[in-house]
Amino acid sequence: MMSVAFGYDYDEHNRLYNAWNMTHASDRGRDSLECTGTLPPASQAIIAVARAGAGLNADVDMFFDVPASVIQSLTGFRYDQPVYDGREILFTRLRSLATA
């Protein structure tokens, strides 16, 4: 099993670049988490909760949800929770945040 989260931003020349990455690959161990770049603010707290849970549940991969939880902290949405505020979420359009 693998879970991944990543974020992009614009530099001073308005060029899009990869600002951060977070990858969990369970075949590298239940507590594997590779991170690069400047992670979002909630990341450290989410990682700390996973570490604490891993100490209590040695047979459970607590780090699989870390990338999804980081994305949820930024967007309010999560891939495995298709209902928000009592309604099913349907995405119909993709647009750039730079023009939003």
KOLLO-42620 format. One record per residue (C-alpha): residue in one letter; x negated, y negated, z negated. Coordinates in Angstrom, 3 decimals, always signed. Each point is the difference from the previous one (the first is absolute). Layout:
BEGIN
atom res: a, X: X, Y: Y, Z: Z $
...
END
This chain:
BEGIN
atom res: m, X: +0.000, Y: +0.000, Z: +0.000 $
atom res: m, X: -1.142, Y: -3.492, Z: +0.763 $
atom res: s, X: +1.390, Y: -3.446, Z: -0.699 $
atom res: v, X: -1.339, Y: -3.272, Z: +1.347 $
atom res: a, X: +0.671, Y: -3.713, Z: -0.440 $
atom res: f, X: -1.714, Y: -2.899, Z: +1.695 $
atom res: g, X: +0.394, Y: -3.719, Z: +0.389 $
atom res: y, X: -0.909, Y: -2.527, Z: +2.641 $
atom res: d, X: -0.501, Y: -3.741, Z: -0.175 $
atom res: y, X: -1.153, Y: -2.859, Z: +2.186 $
atom res: d, X: -3.466, Y: -1.531, Z: -0.226 $
atom res: e, X: -0.877, Y: -3.703, Z: +0.328 $
atom res: h, X: +0.066, Y: +0.373, Z: +3.803 $
atom res: n, X: +3.517, Y: +1.494, Z: -0.077 $
atom res: r, X: -1.322, Y: +3.456, Z: +0.909 $
atom res: l, X: +1.666, Y: +3.018, Z: -1.545 $
atom res: y, X: -2.291, Y: +2.187, Z: -2.101 $
atom res: n, X: +0.295, Y: +3.022, Z: -2.286 $
atom res: a, X: -0.105, Y: -1.489, Z: -3.530 $
atom res: w, X: +0.295, Y: +3.192, Z: -2.074 $
atom res: n, X: +0.510, Y: +3.769, Z: +0.179 $
atom res: m, X: +1.054, Y: +2.623, Z: -2.506 $
atom res: t, X: -0.085, Y: +3.739, Z: +0.769 $
atom res: h, X: +0.848, Y: +3.030, Z: -2.089 $
atom res: a, X: -0.890, Y: +3.418, Z: +1.431 $
atom res: s, X: +1.010, Y: +2.835, Z: -2.289 $
atom res: d, X: -2.478, Y: +2.377, Z: +1.629 $
atom res: r, X: -2.721, Y: -2.197, Z: -1.544 $
atom res: g, X: +1.501, Y: +0.421, Z: -3.461 $
atom res: r, X: +3.142, Y: -1.054, Z: -1.834 $
atom res: d, X: -1.647, Y: -3.195, Z: -1.197 $
atom res: s, X: -1.617, Y: -1.014, Z: +3.284 $
atom res: l, X: +0.692, Y: -3.591, Z: +0.959 $
atom res: e, X: -2.201, Y: -1.853, Z: +2.466 $
atom res: c, X: +0.468, Y: -3.776, Z: +0.006 $
atom res: t, X: -1.663, Y: -2.715, Z: +2.050 $
atom res: g, X: +0.490, Y: -3.740, Z: +0.232 $
atom res: t, X: +1.917, Y: -2.256, Z: -2.363 $
atom res: l, X: +2.947, Y: +2.038, Z: -1.262 $
atom res: p, X: +3.385, Y: -1.602, Z: -0.742 $
atom res: p, X: +0.502, Y: -1.348, Z: -3.555 $
atom res: a, X: +2.127, Y: +2.890, Z: -1.327 $
atom res: s, X: -2.455, Y: +2.678, Z: +1.170 $
atom res: q, X: -2.089, Y: +0.279, Z: -3.153 $
atom res: a, X: +3.055, Y: +0.452, Z: -2.235 $
atom res: i, X: +1.445, Y: +2.641, Z: +2.355 $
atom res: i, X: -3.326, Y: +1.869, Z: +0.067 $
atom res: a, X: -0.222, Y: -0.156, Z: -3.820 $
atom res: v, X: +3.462, Y: +1.563, Z: -0.330 $
atom res: a, X: -1.031, Y: +2.808, Z: +2.380 $
atom res: r, X: -3.197, Y: +0.634, Z: -1.995 $
atom res: a, X: +1.952, Y: +0.163, Z: -3.250 $
atom res: g, X: +2.539, Y: +2.378, Z: +1.550 $
atom res: a, X: -2.746, Y: +2.187, Z: +1.448 $
atom res: g, X: -1.431, Y: +0.430, Z: -3.475 $
atom res: l, X: +3.335, Y: +1.303, Z: -1.239 $
atom res: n, X: +0.967, Y: +2.076, Z: +3.065 $
atom res: a, X: -3.068, Y: +1.847, Z: +1.266 $
atom res: d, X: +2.057, Y: +2.043, Z: +2.492 $
atom res: v, X: +1.734, Y: -2.994, Z: +1.610 $
atom res: d, X: -1.476, Y: -2.229, Z: +2.702 $
atom res: m, X: +0.716, Y: -3.370, Z: -1.621 $
atom res: f, X: -2.020, Y: -1.942, Z: +2.579 $
atom res: f, X: +2.092, Y: +0.941, Z: +3.049 $
atom res: d, X: +2.517, Y: -2.750, Z: -0.820 $
atom res: v, X: -2.570, Y: -2.738, Z: -0.657 $
atom res: p, X: -0.180, Y: -1.343, Z: +3.597 $
atom res: a, X: +3.810, Y: +0.079, Z: +0.320 $
atom res: s, X: +0.378, Y: -1.783, Z: -3.336 $
atom res: v, X: -2.453, Y: -2.712, Z: +1.073 $
atom res: i, X: +1.997, Y: -0.604, Z: +3.179 $
atom res: q, X: +3.190, Y: -0.065, Z: -2.072 $
atom res: s, X: -1.565, Y: -2.647, Z: -2.257 $
atom res: l, X: -0.491, Y: -2.190, Z: +3.079 $
atom res: t, X: +3.207, Y: +0.645, Z: +1.923 $
atom res: g, X: +2.565, Y: +1.268, Z: -2.485 $
atom res: f, X: +0.597, Y: +3.027, Z: +2.236 $
atom res: r, X: -1.183, Y: +3.570, Z: -0.201 $
atom res: y, X: +0.067, Y: +2.707, Z: +2.676 $
atom res: d, X: +1.728, Y: +2.543, Z: -2.235 $
atom res: q, X: +2.703, Y: -2.375, Z: -1.286 $
atom res: p, X: +2.159, Y: -0.891, Z: +3.022 $
atom res: v, X: +2.630, Y: -1.717, Z: -2.146 $
atom res: y, X: -0.457, Y: -3.560, Z: -1.246 $
atom res: d, X: +2.556, Y: -1.936, Z: -1.987 $
atom res: g, X: +2.541, Y: +2.773, Z: +0.598 $
atom res: r, X: -0.376, Y: -0.033, Z: +3.793 $
atom res: e, X: -1.995, Y: +2.145, Z: +2.393 $
atom res: i, X: -2.887, Y: -1.887, Z: +1.574 $
atom res: l, X: +0.009, Y: -0.129, Z: +3.790 $
atom res: f, X: -2.926, Y: -1.658, Z: +1.740 $
atom res: t, X: +0.865, Y: -1.335, Z: +3.436 $
atom res: r, X: -2.739, Y: -2.505, Z: +0.778 $
atom res: l, X: -3.735, Y: -0.390, Z: -0.572 $
atom res: r, X: -1.507, Y: -3.468, Z: -0.114 $
atom res: s, X: -3.217, Y: -1.611, Z: -1.095 $
atom res: l, X: -0.180, Y: -1.465, Z: -3.498 $
atom res: a, X: -2.021, Y: -2.845, Z: +1.490 $
atom res: t, X: +3.099, Y: -1.206, Z: +1.852 $
atom res: a, X: +2.553, Y: +0.915, Z: -2.664 $
END
